[in-house]
Amino acid sequence: MIDKTLLNILVCPENHQRLELADKVLLARVNQSILAGTLTNRGGQRVESPLTAGLVREDRRWLYPIIDDIPVMLVDEAIPLN
């Protein structure tokens, strides 16, 4: 999992809003959409692999996936939460 010190300095690369770890309920909802094949990331690519962790932007609009304990902090990889 992400070290608390790292979590405190990570911000959204688009607008510098704070990030927090996604809770289990949100991850379950996102993973349902992934498994249904209906979820695309901001870059328009279909998200194919379920997530075990993610970082949610403060305004709750985007989730940045964490893959193999590494946060993917690319705007095009962000997953919409609307």
Secondary structure, DSSP 8 states (H G I E B T S, - for coil): ---HHHHHH-B-TTT--BEEE--HHHHHHHHHHHHHT--B-TTS-B--S--S-EEEETTSSEEEEEETTEE---GGG-EE--
